[in-house]
């Protein structure tokens, strides 16, 4: 799991992004739950949480987030208004994540509002939904429908972070040492 955290979640570990997620393959559900709980306990000391968003067969979607950054993003008035369409509660971040988990179970389709839980701009989430994932202006960590120049600079920042974290991890720095404290 350490390699997945570094490869897919370094912008979140560095506190540059509210959240990331990745697919994780496991052999036993008990082992997955224990492993995720152990990492959640360790990372929470630095302001990072980890949970399983969705499971099927031997594959889990792991969600890594900074509650303070996610709360800021989800409290944005325009985001709150948009999320009402999908019946998201106005309570805590945990309430919103639990509703997102339910949305995964309600259909085979991926809940596209998940982009808001990953720190994507509202305009890009709306553009993706409206265009059914087509006609984007560029693509990187997500499909971009507005503010291309600004978003490309952000993608470069995320890529640089990932590359530095990978190199440091390969040279012996632990995930915990690389995780910025909140």
Rosetta blueprint (number, residue, H / E / L):
1 X L
2 X H
3 X H
4 X H
5 X H
6 X H
7 X H
8 X H
9 X H
10 X H
11 X H
12 X H
13 X H
14 X L
15 X L
16 X L
17 X L
18 X L
19 X E
20 X E
21 X E
22 X E
23 X E
24 X E
25 X E
26 X L
27 X L
28 X L
29 X H
30 X H
31 X H
32 X H
33 X H
34 X H
35 X H
36 X H
37 X H
38 X H
39 X H
40 X H
41 X H
42 X H
43 X H
44 X H
45 X L
46 X L
47 X L
48 X E
49 X E
50 X E
51 X E
52 X E
53 X E
54 X E
55 X E
56 X E
57 X L
58 X L
59 X E
60 X E
61 X E
62 X E
63 X E
64 X E
65 X E
66 X E
67 X H
68 X H
69 X H
70 X H
71 X H
72 X H
73 X H
74 X H
75 X L
76 X L
77 X H
78 X H
79 X H
80 X H
81 X H
82 X H
83 X H
84 X H
85 X L
86 X L
87 X L
88 X L
89 X L
90 X L
91 X L
92 X L
93 X H
94 X H
95 X H
96 X H
97 X H
98 X H
99 X H
100 X H
101 X H
102 X H
103 X H
104 X H
105 X H
106 X H
107 X L
108 X L
109 X L
110 X L
111 X L
112 X L
113 X L
114 X H
115 X H
116 X H
117 X H
118 X L
119 X L
120 X L
121 X L
122 X H
123 X H
124 X H
125 X H
126 X H
127 X H
128 X H
129 X H
130 X H
131 X L
132 X L
133 X L
134 X L
135 X L
136 X L
137 X L
138 X E
139 X E
140 X L
141 X L
142 X L
143 X E
144 X E
145 X L
146 X L
147 X L
148 X H
149 X H
150 X H
151 X H
152 X H
153 X H
154 X H
155 X H
156 X H
157 X H
158 X H
159 X H
160 X H
161 X H
162 X H
163 X H
164 X H
165 X H
166 X H
167 X H
168 X H
169 X H
170 X H
171 X L
172 X L
173 X L
174 X L
175 X H
176 X H
177 X H
178 X H
179 X L
180 X L
181 X L
182 X L
